[in-house]
Amino acid sequence: MRHARLNLVIPICAALCVSATLRAQYPKVAPAKPGSLAGEVVNAKGAPVAGAQILWQAADGSVPHVLHSDAHGHFRIDPLRAGLYEIRANAGEAWSEWEHNVVVRPGSEASVKLRLSFKPPPVAAAVELKGTMRTWDVPVSGALPHDPAVDPAGNVWFTLQESGHLARFTPDTQQWKLYKVPTAESGPHGLVADASGNIWFTENYAGKIGRVDAKSGAITEFTPPTAKDPHTPVFGPDGGLWFTSQNSNLIGRMDVATGRITEFSVPTQNAHPYGMVAAEDGGLWFCELTGQKLGRMDPKTDAVTEFTPPGSNVHPRRLVAAHGAIYFTDSGGGRLGRLTLADKKFKMWSSPSGADSEPYGIVLDSTGKIWYEESGANKLVRFNPSVEIFTAFPMPAPDSSVRNIARDARGRLWMPLSTPNKIAVVE
């Protein structure tokens, strides 16, 4: 991350030419419609099961929900934002396997059949992470690997901020593929995959949004009206690509169908909006790193509401939505924080390594536990919210500095180790 960049004045004719080029490359189409997910729960013999409990969540684990099958074993989730989902069912002691990476496409309905075939569920043993880690070297020296994202095919993508690449790592073959961002000194930072496997990313140094086409690998770039340092991108419940912009003090929204970008100011001056997540209350929640607050953008009204955590020297950095709450890392005070969505009350816990531990990247695992890295202590921490117990693990390399963490469909956690120029997986 860089905080001071040279601002260049682009002549009006050049800006118009760029705008015309983008319109030619990316023509306007109708806005994406929500999709739906329907299915049937059956027993081991194929008979429908009424009243079965169905668990479903976004593939990144951020929005868990529960519903039940009807008298004929059927269920339907509608409307549903296009994206990747995980779903399973149980009735009594019988469970179905997890259906991972179910693709819900705009304006269409996905379908699944959940067969209750075994008891008890073996998932806890299969995805219970023990904290063991493997690492791989990044194939570009001094690349500063940054945020990770998992695409529908199971590839893990990383931004390489200093070398100006996006890197795709395929776990099954352990092979890398590099994509060079067209703009020099672009500083790729955050990224997210859409349901078709396209990768959307921010260019923190160049002030642009980029898109890697899943089929061709071609990169298209888009320039916001004023945001000079886009940071974290996230798909919202409205289908838009939302992002934070640090020193610009903005929240942005990009219509991915047209390329049009709208910007919204954060009420607190110099708030330095940082990490962002879509939550189950329909809001886009974000950290205000130097504003010492959490913010909520309502995509229906474009209103921003701010919430101030208790204590001094609070610097929220990254966050996840889980268990009806927002969990966030407080890099300033060495704490893990929680804001419950229902009553907007905060609770803060001291991180195991204390006030100088500098908590940073954070993720929710498939069993409901919170994992984050202490950059100041070079440790990985697991937090069990149900019993409020912390467990710390040593990182596999010195000064790892994990900026963000992503979970794949198998429950593994993928991390960039920025300073040693490696990536790691937690199993």
C-alpha positions in Angstrom: 0.0 0.0 0.0 1.3 3.5 -0.8 -0.2 6.6 0.7 1.5 9.3 -1.4 1.2 9.1 -5.2 1.8 11.8 -7.9 -1.5 13.1 -9.2 -1.4 13.7 -13.0 -3.7 16.0 -14.8 -5.1 14.2 -18.0 -6.1 16.5 -20.8 -9.8 16.5 -21.5 -9.4 15.2 -25.1 -7.3 12.2 -23.8 -9.9 11.4 -21.1 -12.7 11.5 -23.7 -10.7 9.2 -26.0 -10.2 6.7 -23.1 -13.9 6.9 -22.3 -14.8 6.3 -25.9 -12.4 3.3 -26.1 -14.0 1.8 -23.0 -17.5 2.2 -24.4 -16.4 0.5 -27.6 -14.8 -2.4 -25.7 -17.6 -2.8 -23.2 -21.0 -2.0 -24.8 -24.0 -1.2 -22.7 -26.3 -4.1 -21.9 -29.4 -4.4 -19.6 -28.6 -4.5 -15.9 -28.2 -7.9 -14.4 -31.3 -9.4 -12.8 -31.3 -11.5 -9.7 -31.3 -15.3 -10.0 -32.8 -18.1 -7.9 -31.8 -21.5 -6.4 -34.4 -24.3 -6.2 -34.1 -27.9 -5.2 -35.4 -31.1 -3.6 -34.3 -33.0 -0.5 -34.6 -36.8 -0.7 -33.7 -39.7 1.5 -31.2 -42.5 0.7 -34.0 -44.3 -1.3 -34.9 -41.2 -3.3 -38.1 -40.4 -1.5 -38.8 -36.7 -0.8 -38.2 -35.4 2.8 -40.6 -32.8 4.2 -39.4 -30.3 6.8 -35.7 -30.9 6.2 -33.3 -28.2 7.4 -31.4 -26.6 4.6 -28.2 -24.6 5.2 -26.9 -22.3 2.5 -24.4 -19.5 2.3 -22.4 -17.5 -0.1 -19.3 -19.5 -1.2 -17.0 -17.2 0.8 -18.9 -18.2 4.0 -20.0 -14.6 4.7 -23.8 -14.9 4.7 -25.2 -18.1 6.4 -29.0 -18.8 6.2 -31.5 -21.6 7.1 -34.8 -22.7 5.6 -36.9 -25.8 5.4 -38.2 -28.0 2.6 -42.0 -28.1 2.0 -44.4 -31.0 2.3 -43.0 -32.4 -1.0 -39.3 -32.0 -0.1 -39.0 -28.9 -2.3 -37.4 -25.5 -1.6 -36.7 -22.3 -3.5 -34.5 -19.3 -2.6 -35.6 -16.2 -4.6 -34.5 -13.6 -5.3 -30.8 -14.4 -5.0 -27.8 -12.3 -6.1 -25.8 -13.9 -8.9 -22.7 -15.6 -7.5 -21.4 -18.8 -5.9 -23.2 -20.7 -3.1 -22.8 -23.7 -0.8 -25.8 -25.7 0.3 -26.6 -28.9 2.2 -29.5 -30.4 4.2 -30.2 -32.5 7.2 -33.1 -34.3 8.9 -32.6 -35.8 12.3 -29.2 -37.5 12.1 -29.1 -37.8 8.3 -27.2 -35.3 6.3 -26.4 -34.6 2.7 -23.0 -33.8 1.3 -22.1 -30.1 0.8 -22.8 -28.9 -2.7 -20.0 -26.5 -3.3 -19.7 -23.6 -5.9 -23.3 -23.8 -7.0 -23.5 -21.1 -9.7 -26.5 -18.8 -9.6 -26.6 -16.7 -12.8 -28.5 -13.5 -13.4 -32.1 -14.0 -14.4 -32.0 -17.8 -14.3 -32.6 -20.5 -11.8 -30.0 -23.1 -10.6 -31.2 -26.4 -9.2 -29.8 -29.0 -6.8 -30.9 -32.3 -5.4 -29.7 -32.9 -1.8 -29.7 -36.6 -0.8 -29.6 -37.5 2.9 -27.2 -40.4 2.7 -25.2 -40.7 5.9 -25.0 -40.0 9.6 -23.4 -38.3 11.5 -22.0 -35.7 9.1 -18.2 -36.1 8.5 -17.8 -32.5 7.5 -16.4 -31.2 10.8 -13.5 -33.7 10.6 -13.0 -33.0 6.8 -12.8 -29.2 7.1 -11.7 -28.7 10.7 -8.4 -26.7 10.2 -5.5 -27.7 12.4 -3.4 -24.7 11.6 -0.8 -26.6 9.6 0.6 -24.6 6.7 2.3 -25.1 3.4 4.0 -22.4 1.3 5.0 -21.7 -2.3 7.3 -19.0 -3.6 5.8 -16.4 -5.9 7.4 -16.7 -9.3 8.2 -12.9 -9.5 10.8 -11.4 -7.2 9.8 -8.5 -5.0 6.2 -8.8 -6.1 4.5 -8.1 -2.7 1.6 -10.5 -3.0 -1.6 -9.0 -1.8 -5.3 -10.0 -1.6 -6.4 -13.5 -2.6 -9.7 -14.7 -4.3 -10.9 -18.1 -5.4 -12.7 -18.5 -8.7 -15.5 -21.0 -9.6 -12.9 -23.5 -10.9 -11.0 -23.6 -7.7 -8.0 -21.5 -8.9 -6.6 -19.1 -6.3 -5.8 -15.6 -7.6 -3.5 -13.1 -5.9 -2.6 -9.5 -6.8 1.1 -8.8 -7.0 1.2 -5.1 -6.0 4.8 -4.1 -6.8 5.3 -6.1 -10.0 1.9 -5.1 -11.5 0.6 -8.6 -12.1 -2.3 -10.8 -11.2 -1.2 -14.3 -10.5 -3.4 -17.5 -10.8 -2.3 -20.5 -8.8 -4.0 -23.9 -9.5 -3.7 -26.0 -6.3 -4.2 -29.4 -7.9 -1.2 -28.9 -10.3 0.7 -26.3 -8.3 1.1 -24.3 -11.5 1.2 -20.5 -11.8 0.0 -18.2 -14.6 0.7 -14.5 -14.6 -1.4 -11.6 -16.1 0.4 -8.3 -16.6 -1.8 -5.2 -15.9 -1.6 -2.9 -19.0 -1.1 0.3 -17.0 2.4 0.8 -15.7 2.8 1.1 -11.9 -0.8 0.0 -11.4 -0.4 -1.4 -7.9 -3.1 -4.1 -8.1 -4.6 -4.5 -4.7 -8.0 -6.1 -4.0 -9.8 -8.6 -6.2 -13.0 -10.7 -6.4 -14.3 -13.3 -8.8 -17.8 -13.2 -10.3 -20.1 -16.2 -11.1 -18.6 -16.5 -14.6 -15.0 -16.7 -13.3 -14.0 -13.2 -14.4 -11.7 -11.5 -11.9 -12.4 -7.9 -10.9 -9.5 -6.0 -9.2 -8.5 -2.5 -8.0 -5.4 -0.6 -9.2 -4.4 1.2 -6.0 -1.6 3.2 -7.5 -3.1 4.0 -10.9 -6.7 4.7 -9.7 -8.5 2.2 -11.9 -10.7 -0.8 -11.8 -9.6 -3.8 -13.8 -11.3 -7.0 -15.2 -9.7 -10.2 -16.3 -11.9 -12.1 -18.8 -12.3 -15.7 -17.7 -12.1 -17.1 -21.3 -9.5 -14.9 -23.0 -7.5 -13.6 -20.2 -7.8 -10.1 -21.7 -7.7 -7.2 -19.2 -10.1 -4.3 -19.5 -9.5 -1.2 -17.3 -12.0 1.4 -16.1 -11.3 4.8 -14.6 -13.5 6.2 -11.8 -14.5 9.9 -11.9 -12.3 11.0 -9.0 -11.2 8.0 -6.9 -7.4 7.9 -7.2 -6.7 4.8 -5.0 -9.4 2.1 -5.2 -8.7 -0.5 -2.4 -11.2 -3.4 -1.6 -13.8 -4.6 -4.1 -17.0 -6.5 -3.2 -20.1 -7.5 -5.0 -23.2 -6.1 -3.3 -26.7 -7.5 -3.1 -27.7 -5.2 -5.9 -25.2 -6.9 -8.3 -22.9 -3.8 -8.4 -19.2 -3.9 -7.8 -18.6 -1.8 -4.7 -15.2 -0.6 -3.6 -13.4 1.6 -1.0 -11.0 4.3 -1.9 -8.5 5.3 0.8 -7.1 8.8 0.6 -10.0 9.8 -1.7 -12.3 9.1 1.2 -14.9 7.5 -1.1 -17.1 4.5 -1.6 -17.6 3.6 -5.2 -20.1 1.5 -7.1 -19.5 0.2 -10.6 -22.3 -1.1 -12.8 -20.6 -4.1 -14.4 -23.1 -4.2 -17.3 -22.3 -0.6 -18.4 -18.9 0.2 -16.8 -20.5 3.3 -15.2 -19.0 4.3 -11.8 -20.7 6.3 -9.1 -19.0 7.7 -6.1 -20.2 8.5 -2.5 -18.3 10.5 0.1 -17.7 9.1 3.6 -19.0 11.6 6.2 -15.9 11.5 8.4 -13.0 13.5 6.8 -9.8 11.5 6.2 -11.5 8.3 7.3 -9.3 6.2 5.0 -12.0 3.6 4.0 -10.3 0.2 3.9 -11.7 -3.3 4.0 -15.3 -4.0 2.9 -17.8 -6.8 3.1 -21.5 -7.5 2.1 -23.5 -8.5 5.2 -26.8 -10.3 5.7 -28.6 -7.1 6.6 -28.2 -6.0 3.0 -25.6 -3.4 3.7 -22.0 -2.9 2.6 -19.9 -2.6 5.7 -16.4 -1.0 5.6 -13.6 -0.1 7.9 -12.5 3.5 8.5 -8.8 2.9 9.3 -7.9 6.4 10.4 -11.5 7.5 11.1 -11.6 4.9 13.8 -15.1 3.8 12.9 -17.1 1.2 11.0 -19.3 2.4 8.1 -22.4 1.0 6.5 -23.4 1.9 3.0 -27.1 1.2 2.2 -27.2 0.2 -1.5 -30.9 1.1 -1.7 -30.7 4.6 -0.4 -26.9 5.4 -0.9 -26.9 6.5 2.8 -23.7 6.0 4.9 -24.1 5.4 8.6 -21.1 5.3 10.9 -20.5 3.4 14.2 -17.7 4.1 16.7 -16.1 1.2 18.5 -15.3 1.7 22.2 -11.7 2.4 23.4 -8.8 4.5 22.1 -6.4 4.0 19.2 -9.0 1.8 17.4 -8.0 1.3 13.7 -10.4 -1.1 12.0 -8.6 -2.8 9.1 -10.4 -5.9 7.7 -13.8 -7.4 8.5 -16.1 -10.4 7.9 -19.8 -10.9 8.3 -20.7 -13.9 10.4 -23.3 -15.1 13.0 -25.5 -11.9 12.6 -22.5 -9.7 13.3 -19.5 -7.9 11.8 -16.1 -9.1 13.1 -13.2 -6.8 12.5 -9.5 -6.6 13.2 -8.3 -3.5 15.1 -4.7 -3.0 14.1 -4.2 0.0 16.3 -5.3 -1.5 19.6 -4.4 -5.1 19.0 -8.0 -6.3 19.3 -10.7 -8.4 17.6 -14.0 -6.5 17.5 -17.6 -7.5 16.9 -20.6 -5.4 16.1 -23.9 -7.2 16.3 -26.3 -6.2 13.5 -29.5 -6.4 15.5 -28.6 -4.0 18.3 -25.5 -2.3 16.9 -23.6 -3.1 20.1 -19.8 -3.6 20.2 -17.7 -6.2 22.0 -13.9 -6.1 21.9 -11.4 -8.8 22.8 -7.6 -8.4 23.3 -5.7 -10.4 20.7 -3.4 -13.1 22.2 -0.2 -11.2 21.5 -1.4 -8.0 23.0 -1.7 -4.3 22.1 1.2 -4.4 19.6 0.0 -7.5 17.7 -1.5 -5.5 14.7 -4.3 -7.8 13.6 -4.7 -7.6 9.8 -6.3 -10.1 7.3 -9.4 -12.0 8.6 -11.7 -14.8 7.3 -14.6 -17.0 8.4 -13.9 -20.8 8.1 -16.6 -23.3 7.1 -17.2 -24.3 10.8 -18.0 -20.8 11.9 -14.6 -19.9 13.5 -12.8 -16.6 12.8 -9.2 -16.7 11.6 -6.9 -13.6 11.4 -3.2 -12.8 11.3 -1.2 -10.8 13.9 1.2 -8.9 11.7 3.1 -7.5 14.7 3.6 -10.9 16.3 3.8 -13.0 13.1 1.1 -15.4 14.3 -2.1 -16.8 12.9 -5.0 -16.7 15.4 -8.2 -18.8 15.5 -11.2 -17.5 17.4 -14.1 -19.7 18.4 -17.1 -17.3 18.9 -19.3 -19.9 20.7 -16.8 -20.2 23.6 -14.7 -17.0 23.0 -11.4 -19.0 23.0 -8.3 -17.9 21.0 -5.7 -20.3 19.6 -2.4 -19.0 18.1 -0.2 -20.7 15.5 3.3 -19.5 14.3 3.5 -18.3 10.7 5.7 -20.3 8.4 8.0 -17.4 7.4 9.3 -14.3 9.2 7.4 -11.0 8.9 4.6 -12.6 6.9 2.3 -9.6 6.8 -1.0 -11.2 5.7 -3.1 -8.5 4.1 -6.2 -10.7 3.5 -7.3 -14.3 3.6 -9.7 -16.3 1.3 -11.5 -19.6 1.8 -11.9 -22.2 -0.9 -14.7 -24.7 -1.4 -12.7 -27.4 0.4 -12.5 -25.2 3.5 -8.8 -24.4 3.2 -7.6 -20.9 3.9 -5.3 -19.1 1.4 -3.0 -16.3 2.4 -0.4 -14.0 0.7 2.8 -13.7 2.7 3.7 -10.2 1.5 7.2 -9.6 2.8 8.7 -13.1 2.2 7.1 -13.1 -1.3 5.2 -16.4 -0.8 1.7 -17.7 -0.6 0.4 -20.2 2.1 -2.5 -22.5 2.6 -3.9 -23.4 6.0 -5.2 -27.0 6.4 
